[in-house]
Amino acid sequence: MAFTKKNFGGNVGAGSDTAKLFMYKTADTKAATIASGYFNDLADIVKVGDVIIATTDTGTTAKPYIIYVLTNNGTVVTTGFAAVA
């Protein structure tokens, strides 16, 4: 599957000079969601340092991951991640 913008929301911290916090839910796998380039459609929204809490649902349980924006050149968004226990 691919990124679905309607499942993306948030922007906690808007209007400030801090990192923003977003939420995203998908049926995509963890591997697909954390792959750099997955969030390229958001290149005009997210900035370096922003955080996305993504919940992936592989059919058995929902598992959240913290994804952070490492680079954004205006077209390609590179991300890193940390699992949430």
N, CA, C and O of each residue as an XYZ file, in Angstrom:
340
protein
N       0.841     -1.176      0.000
C       0.000      0.000      0.000
C       0.888      1.242      0.000
O       2.115      1.151      0.045
N       0.250      2.379     -0.051
C       0.983      3.640     -0.090
C       0.436      4.585      0.964
O      -0.622      4.341      1.544
N       1.161      5.658      1.206
C       0.741      6.677      2.147
C      -0.649      7.192      1.772
O      -0.933      7.425      0.597
N      -1.518      7.369      2.782
C      -2.869      7.877      2.576
C      -3.045      9.145      3.411
O      -3.115      9.079      4.639
N      -3.114     10.279      2.756
C      -3.134     11.565      3.444
C      -4.346     11.727      4.367
O      -4.250     12.430      5.373
N      -5.479     11.097      4.053
C      -6.665     11.252      4.900
C      -6.477     10.617      6.276
O      -7.231     10.923      7.200
N      -5.482      9.735      6.428
C      -5.206      9.098      7.721
C      -4.125      9.828      8.505
O      -3.639      9.320      9.515
N      -3.748     11.011      8.047
C      -2.696     11.807      8.663
C      -3.308     13.049      9.278
O      -4.117     13.721      8.637
N      -2.933     13.370     10.519
C      -3.475     14.556     11.162
C      -2.568     15.050     12.264
O      -1.509     14.482     12.530
N      -3.001     16.109     12.893
C      -2.233     16.647     14.000
C      -1.701     18.021     13.683
O      -2.412     18.862     13.135
N      -0.476     18.245     14.021
C       0.250     19.491     13.883
C       0.273     20.213     15.212
O       0.126     21.433     15.271
N       0.459     19.449     16.285
C       0.632     20.044     17.609
C       1.917     20.846     17.575
O       2.962     20.333     17.176
N       1.848     22.072     17.981
C       2.999     22.957     17.958
C       2.954     23.947     16.817
O       3.888     24.728     16.639
N       1.874     23.927     16.033
C       1.744     24.855     14.914
C       1.850     26.286     15.413
O       1.315     26.631     16.467
N       2.528     27.093     14.664
C       2.677     28.498     15.019
C       3.822     28.762     15.976
O       4.071     29.913     16.332
N       4.521     27.727     16.400
C       5.657     27.916     17.297
C       6.937     27.518     16.558
O       6.896     27.037     15.426
N       8.048     27.726     17.212
C       9.333     27.389     16.617
C       9.844     26.052     17.149
O      11.052     25.843     17.261
N       8.917     25.146     17.478
C       9.286     23.830     17.996
C       8.960     22.757     16.973
O       8.297     23.013     15.968
N       9.435     21.554     17.246
C       9.069     20.420     16.395
C       7.566     20.209     16.489
O       6.962     20.458     17.532
N       6.978     19.759     15.419
C       5.539     19.485     15.369
C       5.299     17.996     15.619
O       6.169     17.162     15.370
N       4.115     17.686     16.111
C       3.722     16.310     16.374
C       2.512     15.968     15.519
O       1.507     16.679     15.534
N       2.616     14.876     14.775
C       1.546     14.421     13.904
C       1.178     12.984     14.259
O       1.945     12.283     14.919
N      -0.001     12.552     13.816
C      -0.471     11.183     14.015
C      -0.817     10.605     12.650
O      -1.267     11.310     11.747
N      -0.591      9.293     12.527
C      -0.905      8.615     11.270
C      -1.288      7.175     11.558
O      -0.633      6.506     12.358
N      -2.337      6.694     10.918
C      -2.762      5.293     11.067
C      -2.845      4.667      9.683
O      -3.342      5.269      8.731
N      -2.344      3.438      9.601
C      -2.319      2.757      8.323
C      -2.412      1.246      8.511
O      -2.094      0.719      9.577
N      -2.847      0.568      7.471
C      -2.825     -0.894      7.460
C      -1.521     -1.391      6.856
O      -1.294     -2.598      6.777
N      -0.663     -0.474      6.429
C       0.638     -0.851      5.885
C       1.497     -1.486      6.966
O       1.260     -1.288      8.157
N       2.475     -2.236      6.551
C       3.382     -2.872      7.505
C       4.322     -1.839      8.120
O       4.490     -0.735      7.601
N       4.921     -2.225      9.229
C       5.928     -1.376      9.874
C       7.045     -1.064      8.877
O       7.451      0.091      8.743
N       7.536     -2.075      8.187
C       8.649     -1.885      7.252
C       8.310     -0.849      6.179
O       9.147     -0.015      5.832
N       7.096     -0.902      5.660
C       6.693      0.058      4.632
C       6.581      1.460      5.209
O       7.018      2.430      4.590
N       5.996      1.563      6.393
C       5.736      2.865      7.002
C       7.006      3.584      7.425
O       7.090      4.806      7.304
N       7.988      2.856      7.914
C       9.210      3.507      8.388
C      10.232      3.705      7.281
O      11.283      4.302      7.514
N       9.944      3.219      6.089
C      10.880      3.384      4.976
C      10.980      4.858      4.594
O       9.972      5.547      4.440
N      12.203      5.316      4.448
C      12.385      6.694      4.001
C      11.737      6.848      2.632
O      11.836      5.961      1.784
N      11.084      7.963      2.427
C      10.364      8.217      1.194
C       8.874      7.946      1.312
O       8.095      8.414      0.482
N       8.465      7.196      2.330
C       7.049      6.874      2.494
C       6.214      8.147      2.658
O       5.088      8.220      2.165
N       6.759      9.135      3.342
C       6.018     10.371      3.614
C       6.363     11.505      2.644
O       6.175     12.674      2.981
N       6.857     11.185      1.459
C       7.221     12.222      0.491
C       6.052     13.155      0.157
O       6.266     14.332     -0.133
N       4.831     12.645      0.195
C       3.662     13.491     -0.104
C       3.491     14.611      0.914
O       2.709     15.535      0.692
N       4.214     14.537      2.030
C       4.123     15.561      3.074
C       5.308     16.515      3.055
O       5.502     17.281      3.999
N       6.095     16.476      1.998
C       7.307     17.298      1.948
C       7.018     18.783      2.146
O       7.878     19.519      2.630
N       5.818     19.230      1.778
C       5.467     20.634      1.971
C       4.892     20.922      3.353
O       4.587     22.073      3.664
N       4.739     19.891      4.191
C       4.139     20.053      5.521
C       5.137     19.798      6.641
O       5.245     20.601      7.569
N       5.870     18.689      6.566
C       6.766     18.324      7.666
C       8.138     18.956      7.505
O       8.592     19.232      6.395
N       8.790     19.178      8.651
C      10.120     19.763      8.675
C      11.056     18.851      9.450
O      10.609     17.984     10.201
N      12.338     19.046      9.271
C      13.335     18.277     10.004
C      13.089     18.438     11.499
O      12.930     19.555     11.992
N      13.058     17.325     12.211
C      12.807     17.331     13.648
C      11.367     17.039     14.020
O      11.085     16.722     15.176
N      10.450     17.139     13.070
C       9.050     16.825     13.361
C       8.905     15.335     13.678
O       9.713     14.508     13.253
N       7.856     15.019     14.434
C       7.620     13.648     14.890
C       6.247     13.187     14.408
O       5.269     13.933     14.458
N       6.200     11.943     13.943
C       4.943     11.321     13.517
C       4.765     10.051     14.337
O       5.603      9.151     14.283
N       3.681      9.978     15.092
C       3.358      8.731     15.774
C       2.459      7.953     14.825
O       1.308      8.321     14.590
N       3.003      6.880     14.290
C       2.283      6.079     13.300
C       1.824      4.784     13.947
O       2.602      4.099     14.612
N       0.575      4.458     13.749
C       0.045      3.190     14.222
C      -0.175      2.309     13.006
O      -0.964      2.626     12.116
N       0.542      1.194     12.992
C       0.361      0.240     11.906
C      -0.456     -0.918     12.428
O      -0.290     -1.347     13.569
N      -1.322     -1.413     11.604
C      -2.185     -2.518     11.999
C      -1.979     -3.652     11.015
O      -2.407     -3.575      9.864
N      -1.328     -4.694     11.468
C      -1.021     -5.815     10.585
C      -2.063     -6.918     10.673
O      -1.829     -8.029     10.196
N      -3.199     -6.631     11.271
C      -4.272     -7.606     11.326
C      -4.466     -8.247     12.682
O      -5.521     -8.832     12.932
N      -3.488     -8.160     13.567
C      -3.635     -8.767     14.889
C      -3.678     -7.716     15.990
O      -4.560     -7.757     16.849
N      -2.756     -6.794     15.977
C      -2.747     -5.726     16.977
C      -2.208     -4.445     16.360
O      -1.403     -4.481     15.430
N      -2.653     -3.332     16.879
C      -2.134     -2.044     16.434
C      -0.817     -1.797     17.156
O      -0.729     -1.978     18.371
N       0.196     -1.388     16.419
C       1.506     -1.153     17.002
C       1.996      0.242     16.631
O       2.205      0.525     15.452
N       2.182      1.115     17.615
C       2.648      2.470     17.309
C       4.165      2.538     17.187
O       4.891      1.792     17.844
N       4.618      3.429     16.349
C       6.039      3.717     16.171
C       6.229      5.213     16.128
O       5.391      5.947     15.604
N       7.322      5.652     16.674
C       7.668      7.064     16.601
C       8.595      7.233     15.408
O       9.681      6.655     15.350
N       8.144      8.028     14.472
C       8.913      8.304     13.264
C       9.316      9.773     13.329
O       8.493     10.633     13.645
N      10.562     10.057     13.035
C      11.014     11.439     13.064
C      11.628     11.795     11.717
O      12.213     10.953     11.035
N      11.480     13.055     11.355
C      11.958     13.532     10.066
C      13.439     13.893     10.196
O      13.811     14.778     10.966
N      14.271     13.193      9.430
C      15.713     13.445      9.441
C      16.110     14.503      8.423
O      16.882     15.412      8.729
N      15.576     14.382      7.206
C      15.863     15.360      6.153
C      14.602     15.587      5.329
O      13.717     14.734      5.263
N      14.545     16.753      4.709
C      13.451     17.087      3.806
C      13.987     18.131      2.838
O      14.229     19.275      3.222
N      14.169     17.740      1.595
C      14.695     18.686      0.608
C      13.579     19.336     -0.212
O      13.844     19.960     -1.240
N      12.350     19.192      0.237
C      11.207     19.751     -0.471
C      10.518     18.749     -1.378
O       9.417     18.999     -1.868
N      11.166     17.616     -1.600
C      10.605     16.553     -2.425
C      10.706     15.203     -1.739
O       9.746     14.432     -1.724
N      11.869     14.918     -1.171
C      12.121     13.625     -0.536
C      12.225     13.813      0.969
O      13.007     14.633      1.449
N      11.419     13.037      1.720
C      11.429     13.072      3.174
C      12.116     11.794      3.664
O      11.661     10.685      3.382
N      13.214     11.967      4.398
C      13.936     10.834      4.968
C      13.582     10.749      6.447
O      13.579     11.764      7.144
N      13.288      9.557      6.924
C      12.835      9.390      8.304
C      13.673      8.374      9.061
O      14.372      7.551      8.470
N      13.585      8.451     10.386
C      14.130      7.449     11.286
C      12.976      6.986     12.164
O      11.879      7.537     12.069
N      13.192      5.989     13.016
C      12.089      5.536     13.844
C      12.585      4.945     15.151
O      13.746      4.564     15.298
N      11.648      4.885     16.099
C      11.865      4.188     17.380
C      10.583      3.465     17.709
O       9.500      4.036     17.583
N      10.684      2.229     18.125
C       9.505      1.453     18.499
C       8.984      1.908     19.865
O       9.760      2.313     20.731
N       7.705      1.840     20.042
C       7.072      2.125     21.331
C       6.684      0.785     21.938
O       5.970     -0.003     21.316
N       7.148      0.534     23.136
C       6.869     -0.771     23.778
C       5.431     -0.879     24.196
O       5.023     -1.901     24.748
